[in-house]
Amino acid sequence: MKKRETWGTHIGMLLAMIGTEVGLGNIWRFPYLCGKYGGSAFLIPYLILLFSVAVFAMMCEWALGRFTRRDPLGAFEKINFPQGTKIGAWGIIGPFFLYAYYIVITSWVLFYAFASLGRLFPKDTETFFVNFLSSPTIFLVHIICVGICSTIIGLGVRKGIERASKFMISTLFILLLIVVLRAITLPGAGKGFDFYMHPRWREMWSLQAWGAALGQIFFTLSLGMGAMIIYGSYLKEKIGIPKNALACALGNTSVSLLAGFAIFPAAFALGMEEVVHQESIGLTFIVLPQLFMRMPFGWFFAFLFFLLLLFGALSSAISIQEPSVAWLIEERNWSRKRSALFTGTILWILGLPFILNGWAKGGLGEKLSLLSKMDTIIGQLALPFFSLLAVIAVGWVMKEGFEQINKNAYYKLPIFFKGWIRWGVPLFIFFLFISTLLKNIKEIFNLSVSESTLLMTFIVCLIVWGGFAFFTHISLKIEKRKV
């Protein structure tokens, strides 16, 4: 067994962890959710769920990784989790398929960075994007992005991942601040600032707002991807988990907030208020290029924006690929360079169907249909479920799991949080999983009922059927004792 690598410096560890979290979702989804669910009022459910649920889930994944010093599959095996091999395998397979489509989107960002620098955006940015999806160029940028990630991983934890994270994440913050300063100094930017930060209290109380906040947090914090477990396995014993997990969560949130300050003030200043109704791909690759073209020296600020988005996407992609590389190193005794080259090749092949889907006939919806379906299965359903299992592993299965979280920590969690990790955090993650599942069931079967109605139906059935099963089980046990 090769000697396990660890992070070289504290700041390098923090930036690598933040790099795992910061990605496409921070830039293209968080501002949209704020605009939809009450402006700054959306921060209340977001921060409550961040500090009460997500940070504890992150601590559990870090603790599981550091305690076992293994990849996700090996971690569940080592603590003797029921069906640990099968469950832990998801920590390798899930990120594998997530990476396959995530790196394709990352390659789009790379192309748009070069397109900004070359001032290639036409007035019809939607047609430009659709044509790009079916052009040979996408194959080139795709292989470049896979090559960058595999090369960095092949250099090792300290010389590769940590060093690259230091550069990319620190540069990301600097570039984002530059874009924000330009946006808020545009004439009329105050209207966008007011829309973004003015609280609309009524909108934040909906069940959809809280569900959206929890889903956004889990995706942007990379929970359930296996990345936090493998990065946690590189933590030194002297590193305190609670304080550093909180610091990383706040670092990730600060990027999301700054993204809103970059987008909304510029949108209102340049007369493009429709931006507030856009999310994900439509916002990033169709609307924002139009926005930058209306701005003085817009090509330059578009380049900075897509460059910082590229750094965030690459740092996340690296962390998603690392679990499979670590598994090959530990379980197959391969060298790191060989493992990185092998996984990079397989992941490049797995990404081809998502690229070829862009050549499909029809509009943008048809060209992105495969990517959308995979994001639903992997990103919205499978990842929260795996994070739930990781929390259960630390709270219930792992020996002295709570003590492992507090190990060598200067600021230790009070003992009453032990019960919260065992019961409260899993319950909230389970709620996220079920609400997302019901939402997709509603869309698949075209049901004309609200998601809250579906959720209440599920809860009532769970209580009734669960109670029936529980009391039936108890009564049968009593009857057996009498016999």
C-alpha positions, 0 to 999 in steps of 0.5 A, a space after each residue: 500500500 502506497 503512503 497516503 498523500 495529505 494536503 501540504 498547507 492549510 490555505 491550500 486545503 481550504 482553497 481545494 475544498 472551496 474549489 470542490 464546491 464552487 462551480 457552475 451552480 453558484 454562478 447561474 442558479 443562485 442569483 436566479 433563485 434569489 430573484 424568484 424567491 424573495 430577493 435577500 429574503 431567500 438568504 434566510 432559508 438558505 443560511 438556516 439550512 446551510 448552517 443547520 443541515 449542509 455544514 453538518 453533512 459536510 463534516 460527516 463526509 470529511 470525518 468519514 474520509 479522514 477516519 478511514 483514509 480510503 476512497 468512498 468505496 473503501 470507506 464504507 467497507 472499512 466501517 462495516 456499513 451494511 452492504 458497504 461495498 455496493 453502497 460505497 461503489 456509488 461514490 465511485 460510479 455516481 461521480 463518474 457519470 456526473 463528470 461525463 456531462 459536467 465536463 461537457 458543460 465546462 468545455 462550453 465555458 472554455 469555448 465562450 472564454 475564447 469567443 469573448 476574447 475574439 469578439 465572436 458573439 453575434 446579435 442572435 446568441 441563441 443561434 450562435 449557441 445552437 450552432 456551436 453545439 453541432 460544430 466540430 469545435 466542441 470535440 476539441 474543447 472537450 478533450 482539452 478540458 478532460 486533458 487539463 483535469 487529468 494532467 492536474 490530478 496526475 501530478 498528485 494531491 500537493 503538486 497538482 490538485 492543491 497547487 491548481 486550486 490555489 491559483 484557480 480559486 484565488 484568481 476566481 475571487 479576484 476576477 469576480 470582484 472586478 466584474 462586480 465592480 464594473 457591474 455596480 458602477 454602471 448607470 442605473 445599476 441601483 435598480 438591479 441592486 435593489 431587486 436583488 437585495 430588497 427582501 420580499 418576505 411573502 415569497 420566502 415562506 413557500 415550501 418550494 423556496 425551502 426545497 430550492 434552497 436545500 437543493 442548491 446548497 447540496 449541489 454547490 457544496 458537492 455533497 454526495 459526490 464522493 469528492 468530500 470523502 476523498 478530499 477529507 481523507 487527505 486531511 491531516 490529523 491536526 486539522 479541526 473539522 468544524 471550523 474549516 467546514 464552516 469556513 468552506 461553506 461561507 467561502 462558497 456562499 460568498 461566491 454565489 452572492 457576488 455572482 448576483 451582484 455581477 449579474 443583476 445590477 448590470 442587467 437592469 442598468 442595460 435594460 435587460 430585466 428579463 435576465 431575472 427569469 433565466 437560469 442555468 444554460 439559458 442565462 449563461 450562454 444566451 442571455 449573458 453574452 447579449 448583456 456583455 455586448 451592450 456594455 462598454 468594453 464588454 468583450 473584456 468583461 465577458 472574457 473575465 466572467 467566462 474565465 472565472 466560471 471556467 476556473 470554478 468548473 475545472 476545480 469542481 471537475 477535478 474533485 469529481 474525477 479524483 474518487 475514481 483515481 484514488 480507487 485505482 491507486 488504492 485497490 488496484 495499486 496503479 500509479 497516479 499518472 496511469 490512473 488519471 490517464 485511464 479515468 480521463 480516457 473513459 470519462 472522455 468516451 462517456 462524454 461523447 453521447 452528450 456531445 453527439 446529442 447536440 447534433 440532434 435535429 430540432 431546437 435547443 431543448 432537443 439538443 440538451 435533452 440527454 444532459 437534462 435527464 442525466 442531471 435529474 437522475 444523478 445531480 438531483 436524486 442520487 447525490 442527496 441519497 448518497 450524502 444521506 448514507 454518509 451521514 448515517 454512516 458517521 452518526 450510527 455506524 462508525 465507531 465514535 463518529 461524533 468524536 471523529 468530527 471533534 478530533 483535534 478541533 479547537 472549537 468543538 461541537 457541543 454534545 447535543 449536536 450528536 443527536 442532531 446529526 443522528 436524527 435531524 440532518 438525515 431527516 432534512 436530506 430525506 425531505 430533499 430527496 423525496 421532494 425532488 422525486 415527487 417533483 419529477 414524478 409530477 412532471 413525468 406523469 403531468 399531474 395537475 397538483 402542487 408539489 406540496 400536495 404530493 409531499 403531504 400525501 407522501 407524509 400521510 401515507 408514510 405515517 399510516 403505513 409506517 405505523 402499521 408496519 411498526 406496530 405489526 412488527 411489535 405485536 408479532 414479537 410479543 406473540 413469539 415471546 408468549 409462545 
